[in-house]
Amino acid sequence: MLYLLEVPYVGKYIPEKNDLYKLSRSKVDNFLNCQRCFYLDRRMGIGHPQGFPFNLNSAVDNLLKNEFDYYRNIKKPHPYIERLGLNAVPFEHENLDNWRNNFSGVVYQHERHKLHLFGAVDDIWIDLDSKELIVVDYKATSKNGEINLDADWQIGYKRQMEFYQYLLRNNGFNVSNTGYFVYCNGRRKKQMFDEKLEFDISLLDYTGDDSWIEKTLSELICLLRQENIPSHNQNCDYCRYQIETANYS
């Protein structure tokens, strides 16, 4: 589906403006984690301290993209896809580079809420039988034991995939509920480093449900339009730090 995009504004949210406001997938996730921190960031312009980039994870992402692009160009399934038993190949589209760019991503302009929503996918495959798009996300770690999606904190990974599915659906694509995590686990027990990291690859399927997103966006906009800063969230590390250090000021 091709359509002209309205240019959104960025920075602090201004309730009086009727223009589209640019909001990333990660900011929506921040709202779900802590409404106070989200409000301070998007309404007041007071964001979290910047963390350090995970450069090794970025390197794994880039190498996987290069590898899947090779199979995309020759129009054949990657061996990981064959391992899953899928009749699928990496998806080709003229906007794929934009969709994988952190500053552009897949875009959906939500007119009712006046939001320019976006998120950068790692990859997309297409099922050659159903013609559905399959969202794929790369993850890198190094741990002993089984690789799975069972930890409480991994709810963020699941919401991430569901948000990408939501964005693509709202661009007119037929999208499978099932996505895949290509999970790279760095081997720790090798005797020698030999100037290289080696990984075991796990392919984890996840059935997404994006039904939470519309309700969340409504709550998010209501919060941004109010004048009162939300109270501290006892489950938020940043809020607890503020509370515990306030006595020493």
C-alpha positions in Angstrom: 0.0 0.0 0.0 1.5 3.3 -1.0 0.4 6.6 0.6 1.9 10.0 1.3 3.0 10.4 4.9 2.4 13.5 6.9 5.6 14.9 8.5 5.3 14.4 12.3 6.8 16.6 15.0 9.4 15.2 17.4 10.6 16.0 21.0 8.1 16.8 23.8 4.5 16.1 23.3 2.3 19.2 23.1 -1.4 18.6 23.8 -2.5 21.8 22.0 -0.9 20.6 18.7 -3.1 18.8 16.2 -0.1 17.5 14.2 1.1 13.9 14.1 3.5 13.1 17.0 6.4 10.7 16.3 6.5 7.8 18.7 8.7 4.7 18.5 7.9 1.2 19.5 10.4 1.4 22.4 8.7 4.5 23.8 5.3 2.6 23.8 7.1 -0.2 25.7 8.5 2.5 28.2 4.9 3.5 28.9 4.0 0.0 29.8 7.0 -0.3 32.1 6.6 3.0 34.0 4.0 5.7 33.3 5.9 8.3 35.4 9.1 7.8 33.5 7.3 7.9 30.2 5.5 11.1 31.1 8.7 12.8 32.3 10.4 11.8 29.0 7.8 12.5 26.4 5.9 15.4 28.1 8.6 17.1 30.1 11.7 16.2 28.1 13.5 14.5 30.9 14.7 11.2 29.6 16.5 8.3 31.3 20.3 8.5 31.3 21.7 7.1 28.1 23.0 3.5 28.4 26.1 2.2 26.6 25.5 0.6 23.1 25.7 -3.2 22.8 28.2 -3.2 20.0 28.7 -7.0 19.9 24.9 -7.5 19.6 24.8 -5.0 16.8 27.6 -6.9 15.0 25.6 -10.1 15.3 22.5 -8.3 13.9 24.5 -6.9 10.9 26.1 -10.3 10.1 22.7 -12.0 10.2 21.2 -9.4 8.0 24.0 -9.8 5.5 23.6 -13.5 5.5 19.8 -13.4 5.0 20.2 -10.8 2.3 22.4 -13.2 0.4 19.6 -15.7 0.3 17.1 -13.0 -0.4 19.1 -12.0 -3.5 19.3 -15.5 -4.8 15.6 -16.1 -3.9 16.2 -19.2 -1.9 15.4 -20.2 1.7 18.1 -19.7 4.3 19.2 -23.0 6.0 17.5 -21.8 9.2 14.2 -21.6 7.4 14.7 -25.1 6.0 15.5 -26.3 9.5 12.1 -25.1 10.6 10.4 -26.9 7.8 8.8 -23.8 6.4 8.1 -23.2 2.7 9.3 -19.6 3.0 12.0 -17.3 1.8 13.3 -13.9 3.0 10.8 -11.2 1.8 11.8 -8.8 -0.9 10.4 -5.2 -0.8 11.6 -1.8 -2.0 11.1 -0.4 1.5 13.0 -3.1 3.4 16.0 -0.9 4.1 13.8 1.8 5.6 11.9 -0.8 7.6 15.2 -2.0 9.1 16.5 1.5 9.8 16.2 2.5 13.5 15.2 6.1 12.6 12.5 5.3 10.1 11.3 1.8 10.5 7.9 0.5 9.5 5.5 3.4 9.8 1.8 3.6 10.7 0.2 7.0 11.0 -2.7 6.6 13.5 -5.0 9.4 12.6 -7.4 9.1 15.6 -4.6 9.5 18.1 -2.5 11.7 15.8 0.5 9.4 16.3 3.3 8.6 13.8 4.1 5.1 15.1 7.3 3.3 13.9 9.6 0.4 14.7 12.6 -1.1 13.0 12.3 -4.8 12.2 15.3 -7.1 11.9 13.9 -9.2 9.1 10.8 -10.4 7.4 10.1 -13.7 5.6 7.2 -14.7 3.4 5.4 -18.0 3.6 5.1 -19.1 0.0 1.9 -21.2 0.7 -0.2 -18.7 2.7 1.5 -15.5 1.3 1.7 -14.3 4.9 4.6 -12.2 6.1 6.6 -13.6 9.0 8.2 -11.2 11.4 11.7 -12.3 12.5 13.8 -10.8 15.3 17.5 -11.4 16.0 18.7 -11.8 19.6 22.2 -12.4 20.9 23.3 -13.6 24.4 25.8 -15.8 26.1 24.4 -18.1 28.8 24.5 -21.6 30.1 21.4 -23.7 29.9 18.4 -23.7 27.6 17.5 -20.7 25.4 13.8 -19.9 25.7 11.3 -17.0 26.1 10.1 -17.9 29.6 11.7 -15.2 31.7 9.4 -12.4 33.0 11.6 -9.7 31.5 11.2 -11.3 28.0 7.7 -10.0 27.8 9.3 -7.0 26.2 10.6 -9.2 23.4 7.1 -10.6 22.8 5.5 -7.1 22.7 8.2 -6.0 20.3 7.3 -8.7 17.8 3.6 -8.0 18.3 4.1 -4.3 17.6 5.9 -5.1 14.3 3.1 -7.4 13.3 0.6 -4.6 14.1 2.6 -2.0 12.0 2.8 -4.3 9.0 -0.9 -5.2 9.2 -1.8 -1.5 9.2 0.3 -1.1 6.1 -2.1 -3.5 4.3 0.0 -6.7 4.6 -1.2 -10.2 5.5 0.9 -11.1 8.5 1.2 -14.4 10.3 0.5 -14.5 14.0 3.6 -16.7 14.3 7.0 -15.0 14.3 10.5 -16.3 14.9 13.4 -15.3 17.2 16.8 -16.2 15.8 18.6 -16.5 19.1 22.4 -16.6 19.0 24.0 -18.0 22.2 27.7 -17.4 22.5 29.7 -20.4 23.5 31.5 -19.9 26.9 33.2 -23.3 27.4 35.7 -23.4 24.5 39.2 -24.0 25.6 40.7 -21.3 23.4 39.4 -17.9 22.2 41.3 -18.0 18.9 40.2 -14.5 18.0 36.6 -15.5 17.3 33.3 -16.0 19.0 31.2 -19.1 18.1 27.4 -19.3 18.6 24.7 -22.0 18.9 21.6 -20.9 17.1 18.1 -21.5 18.5 15.0 -20.8 16.4 12.1 -20.0 18.7 8.6 -19.6 17.4 6.2 -17.2 19.1 2.5 -16.7 18.4 1.7 -13.0 18.8 -1.5 -11.2 19.8 -1.5 -7.4 19.1 -4.9 -6.8 20.6 -3.4 -4.9 23.5 -2.0 -2.1 21.3 -5.1 0.0 20.6 -6.1 0.1 24.2 -2.5 1.0 25.2 -2.4 3.8 22.7 -5.6 5.3 24.1 -4.3 5.1 27.6 -0.9 6.6 26.5 -2.6 9.6 24.8 -4.8 10.2 27.8 -1.7 10.3 30.0 0.2 12.7 27.7 -2.8 15.1 27.7 -3.0 15.4 31.5 -1.2 18.0 33.5 -0.3 16.0 36.6 2.9 13.9 36.7 2.1 10.3 37.6 3.1 9.0 41.0 6.3 6.9 41.5 6.2 3.3 40.4 7.5 1.0 43.1 8.4 -1.6 40.4 10.6 0.9 38.5 14.3 1.0 39.3 14.5 4.7 38.3 11.5 5.6 40.5 12.9 3.7 43.5 16.3 5.5 43.0 14.5 8.8 43.1 12.6 7.9 46.2 15.6 6.5 48.1 17.9 9.4 47.2 15.4 12.2 47.9 16.1 11.9 51.7 19.8 12.9 51.0 19.1 16.1 49.1 
